[in-house]
Amino acid sequence: MDMDTAMASHEVTVEAGYVHGYSEREAVRLGEQADTLAALVHAGTAYPAGSRVLEIGCGVGAQTVHLAQASPGARITAVDRSHDSLAQARARVATHAPGADVEWHRADLFDLPFPDAEFDHVFVCFVLEHLPDPRQALTALRRVLRPEGTITVIEGDHESAFFHPASAYARAAIECQIRLQSAGGGDALIGRQLQPLLAQAGYDDVVVRPRTVYTDQTRPALVDGFTRNTFIAMVESVRDDALAAGLMSAGDWDRGITDLHRTAQADGTFHYTFFKAFAVNPSGVATTGR
């Protein structure tokens, strides 16, 4: 039985939620990811002074810091479901963007405690991939976004990862993460779907553009910050769940991770694509988002 057949033979069941977990190591990874990709992810996103910005799923504040730094006069409202994550976010912003105008709210995306049309802009980064119904989530956000207000959505797509040297074991380890996230109700391939999702949720003027990360030995900061400390660290975090689900043997998994690390060495290369979408909430169309 080949590796693909062996993986396909297992049904995967995991608890719904954030597939990467809430460990201290994950908080560090999120910060590393945000800092490494700030120029790529936040390029072109700056909000006018006084504008009301809603950040959904702020987590530990890794992206909030960069939002605040890029738009120092904006009034940011950051929302997350996790009390612990919000506490970390407050501390991170206080350290890295002191004086930023940020309000913090513990709330669910589908039950936001804000009036209709409360915000001028909505920012959603690496959130939809964890939701079982991302289109419904985007529709719900239209309620709190004013007519002609904008939404910015950023997501990745794990099948856009390719690398040298090639390795079936490394590819299988990545596939484990994709399957586990799917079993938990998410979608690690959601980046490619942003345009239809936003259009189907009722937004106008949808524009999606790829934001590509490429690393090799001439870009050591990206090799460390993205290949090793963001992408490979993300895949490594699902080891126990992948082995428990029988998706790979321990030996094959370890070989896959070793081969992924090989791509971060002097003669290795790594590529990944994020997708950044921008859209407008149409005027004169009421929605409850329910």
Number of C-alpha atoms within 10 A of each C-alpha: 6 6 13 13 9 13 19 11 10 12 11 20 14 16 11 16 15 15 23 18 12 14 10 9 12 17 20 15 21 20 21 18 20 23 18 19 19 16 11 15 21 16 11 9 13 16 20 14 11 14 15 18 26 25 24 24 26 27 26 27 27 24 28 27 26 22 23 23 17 17 20 19 17 21 21 27 19 24 22 22 16 17 14 12 19 22 14 16 24 18 15 18 23 14 11 15 18 13 11 20 16 21 12 16 18 16 17 14 16 14 11 17 12 10 10 16 16 15 24 21 23 24 22 20 18 19 18 25 24 21 19 17 13 20 18 17 19 24 22 20 26 28 23 23 25 19 18 17 20 23 25 19 21 25 26 25 19 20 16 15 16 18 21 17 15 15 16 14 21 27 18 20 26 24 20 25 24 20 22 25 27 22 19 19 19 24 23 21 17 21 26 20 13 24 21 13 19 27 17 14 20 19 23 17 14 20 15 20 15 16 17 14 16 17 22 21 15 9 10 15 13 22 24 15 20 26 27 18 19 23 18 19 18 19 20 18 17 20 20 11 17 24 14 13 18 17 28 23 14 15 9 17 22 17 17 22 21 14 20 28 16 19 26 25 15 12 11 18 20 20 16 21 21 21 21 24 19 22 22 22 26 18 12 8 10 11 14 11 16 11
